[in-house]
Amino acid sequence: MAAGLKLFSEHGFEKTSVRALAQAAQVNVAAVSYYFGDKAGLYRALFTESMGPFRETAFDDPAFGLDEALDRFYGDFLEPLKAGDDIRMVMKLHFREMVQPTGAWQAALESDVRPQHKALLRVLTRALGLRRPDLDAQRLAITIAGMAVHVFVFQDDVEALCPLLLSGPKAIDAMADRLAGYAMSMIEGEQRRRAAEIRR
């Protein structure tokens, strides 16, 4: 998988041959089909599994208070950044998928992104006292997740602007903690906005 991540991120899906993958990994060509079915299977595995599994913490568990739910959401989201340079190759692979789509992103959207979005909506629906999420809850969920996505997508820019922000596991944990605090402020702001509308 390490060899596949390097080659796919550098050359893309079409220009990476099974022979090149096997040679880089120092394995028999048949190993790709044995473990992944085919080149596309390896690519799909890399596209999702290389981010590392989301910790099974179910951040939307109703037993958690809002602050704990947000702490778990951001902690899990930023955990892959602790992988260092490997995560840069993963992001490069994801960018390449946007330019040269293979369908892997659509599959990841359905299997990973949509469930996380729905879980965040459940947290916000409870926090805002709604029966079901409305458009403003959707806007808020996209914005809250967007703060963490920004750290991923612009990791190089973030480090260029302030190298200490992501300088190691403790710094990444601190970033997750602050993002949770900022998200809490956003939710409180939305609660106040809704309360003011009701009073009108």
PyMOL commands that set and color helices and strands:
alter all, ss='L'
color gray80, all
select helices_A, chain A and resi 2-11+18-25+30-36+39-49+66-83+85-99+104-127+135-153+155-161+163-166+169-199
alter helices_A, ss='H'
color red, helices_A
deselect
rebuild
show_as cartoon
